[in-house]
Amino acid sequence: MHPTVKRMTEIVASGDDSKIIEILAEEVRFMPPTYWKTWVGREPVAAVLGHVGQVFSNFRYRRIMGEGKDWALEFQCKIGDHDAVGVDLITLNDAGLIEEFEVVMRPHSSVGALRDEMNKRVMTDARFLKFKEALR
């Protein structure tokens, strides 16, 4: 397993964006399961992933597939009372940092619960005022 992918499995559910930022490329692109826009840049993506790590409970990776630059990490978790499963689709750059991160999840009710919880957090986290432009 690639060292960045291994490190990701150790920290992504921690909710600690100071650790998450270490494995992200400067211009990382993050495509969440909750809406169509893409977050771009190390700081905003780390902030979003930090909140996600706090929203998810009982998070664990079930399977990790891939090689070289392309990886798929299947996970399961809870979002409040909702069970969820999903896949983190990761592309690494030449330096071994995450340059693309897309999340697909099901069921729909769990994605909705994640969206609602993330919206509450984004609205109360002052960092997101400066990241707002990243969504345009």
N, C-alpha and C positions, 0 to 999 in steps of 0.2 A: 504494500500500500504506500502511496506517495506520502511523504512526511507532512505536507500541508493538509491532506485529507485526514490523516491520523490526528493531527492537532485540532482540526475542525471537530472531529467526533468527541474530543475532550472538552472543548470550550463552547460550542455553539449553543447548548442549552443552559449555559451558566448565567446568561443575561448580563455578562460583563463585557461591555463594548470596548473597554480598554484592551482586553485580550483578543477580541474578535478582529479589531482593526489591524492587528499584526499580520494576519493572513490574507488581507485584501490588497489587491493592486490599487494604485492611485486612482485610476479611472474605472473601477469596478462597476458593472451594471447588475442591478438586482431587480428581478421581475417577481413580484409577490403574487400569491394566489388570490388576493382579495380585490385587486383592481388591475386595469390594463396598463397603467403608466409604469415607467421604469425609473427607479432610483439610480442616480449616477454619482460616483465619488466615494472615496474611502470613509469620510466622516459621516455622511448621511446614512450610508448602508450599514455601518457599524452601529449607529444609533438605532436604526430600525431593527436590526437583528438582536440588539441588546434587549429591546422591549419584547420582541417575540420570545426570547429565552425566558423572560419573566412571566409571559402569558401562558406558555406551555407548561404543563406539569406531567410527571411520569414520562418524560421524553426519553426515547431510546432509539438508536439505529438498529434496524432488524437485519438489513443486508446492505453490503457495499459492493458495487460492481464498477469495473472500469480499469483503465490502464492509461499510462501516458498523461495526456492533458484532460481527458474526458472521463467524468465520474458520475455515477448515480448512487445516491445514498437513500435507501428506503427507511422511513421512520414511522413511529407511532407515538401518540401523545394524547393528553386530555387538554381541552380548552374549557374550563369550568366543568360542567357536567357532560360535555360532549366528547365522545371518542373521535379521534381523527387518525388517518394514515396519509402519508404523502411521500414525495420523492424530491430530494434536493438534486438538481442537475447542475453540475459544477464543471466549469472549464478553467483550467489553469493557464497562466501566461508562461513565457520562456523562463522567467525567474522563479516559477513555482508558486506564484500567488494567485488567488482567485480573481479572475477577470470577468467572469460571467457566472451568475448564480440565479437560477430559476427554480421556483417552488411550485409543484402541482400537489393538490390535496383533495381529499374527499372525506366525508360526504358534504353536500352543500350546506347543511345546517352548521357544521363545524367551521366551515370557511366563513359563514356569516357571523358566527360567534367571535372568530378571530378578528374579522373586520371591525366589529363593534368595539371590541376591547382595544384594538390598536388605535381606532379613531379617538377614543377617550384619552389614551396616553399621548398621542401626537398633539392633541389640543392643549395639553397641560405641560408639555415639555418645550421650554423656550428655545432649545436648539432648532426645533423644526421651523421656526419663523425664518431663520436664515437659509434653511434647506428647501424652503417652499419653491424657490426658483428652479431647483433640480427636477421638479416635476413638470415643468412647462415644456 
